[in-house]
């Protein structure tokens, strides 16, 4: 609700801070596949394709021993319009 009272610039700054915080936490502590997908989606929506691809690579590495999870991540990333190669 508070975000609706913000200027577009302030709102974008707040969103960028939230995305940055999520990225830092996932890099430091890891996370669930859904959290990685949230980060990848956020970067995609923000138009930061390089960061989205980097986050995908980190998620893929974190779950390289879990093929079912990797498949889920790849499928979702493809739905975001990103390449998974």
C-alpha positions as CSV (number, residue, x, y, z in Angstrom):
1,X,0.0,0.0,0.0
2,X,2.8,2.4,0.9
3,X,4.4,1.8,-2.5
4,X,1.4,3.2,-4.3
5,X,2.1,6.6,-2.6
6,X,5.6,6.7,-3.9
7,X,6.9,8.3,-7.0
8,X,7.8,5.9,-9.8
9,X,11.5,6.6,-9.2
10,X,11.2,5.8,-5.5
11,X,9.1,2.7,-6.2
12,X,11.7,1.4,-8.7
13,X,14.5,2.1,-6.2
14,X,12.6,0.1,-3.5
15,X,12.1,-2.8,-5.9
16,X,15.7,-2.8,-7.0
17,X,16.7,-2.9,-3.3
18,X,14.5,-5.8,-2.6
19,X,15.8,-7.7,-5.6
20,X,19.4,-6.9,-4.6
21,X,18.7,-8.1,-1.0
22,X,17.3,-11.4,-2.4
23,X,20.3,-11.9,-4.7
24,X,22.7,-11.3,-1.8
25,X,21.0,-13.7,0.5
26,X,20.8,-16.4,-2.2
27,X,24.4,-16.0,-3.0
28,X,25.5,-16.2,0.6
29,X,23.1,-18.8,2.0
30,X,21.5,-20.5,-1.0
31,X,17.8,-21.0,-1.2
32,X,14.8,-22.9,-2.4
33,X,14.2,-23.3,-6.1
34,X,11.2,-21.0,-5.9
35,X,13.4,-18.3,-4.4
36,X,15.9,-18.6,-7.3
37,X,13.0,-18.5,-9.8
38,X,11.7,-15.3,-8.0
39,X,15.1,-13.7,-8.5
40,X,15.4,-14.8,-12.1
41,X,11.9,-13.5,-12.9
42,X,12.5,-10.2,-11.2
43,X,15.7,-9.6,-13.2
44,X,13.8,-10.6,-16.4
45,X,11.0,-8.1,-15.6
46,X,13.5,-5.4,-14.8
47,X,15.2,-6.0,-18.2
48,X,18.4,-7.2,-16.6
49,X,18.9,-10.3,-18.8
50,X,22.6,-10.7,-17.9
51,X,21.8,-10.9,-14.2
52,X,18.9,-13.2,-14.9
53,X,21.2,-15.6,-16.8
54,X,23.8,-15.4,-14.0
55,X,21.2,-16.2,-11.4
56,X,20.0,-19.1,-13.5
57,X,23.5,-20.5,-13.7
58,X,23.9,-20.2,-9.9
59,X,20.6,-22.0,-9.4
60,X,21.5,-24.7,-11.9
61,X,24.8,-25.2,-10.1
62,X,23.1,-25.3,-6.7
63,X,20.8,-28.1,-7.9
64,X,23.1,-29.9,-10.3
65,X,22.6,-33.2,-8.4
66,X,18.8,-32.9,-8.5
67,X,17.6,-33.5,-12.1
68,X,13.9,-33.1,-11.2
69,X,14.5,-29.7,-9.7
70,X,16.7,-28.7,-12.6
71,X,14.0,-29.6,-15.0
72,X,11.5,-27.4,-13.1
73,X,13.9,-24.5,-13.1
74,X,14.7,-24.8,-16.8
75,X,11.1,-24.9,-17.7
76,X,10.2,-21.9,-15.7
77,X,13.2,-19.9,-17.0
78,X,12.1,-20.8,-20.5
79,X,8.7,-19.4,-19.7
80,X,10.4,-16.1,-18.7
81,X,11.7,-15.9,-22.3
82,X,15.3,-16.7,-21.3
83,X,17.7,-19.2,-22.9
84,X,18.9,-22.0,-20.7
85,X,22.0,-22.9,-22.7
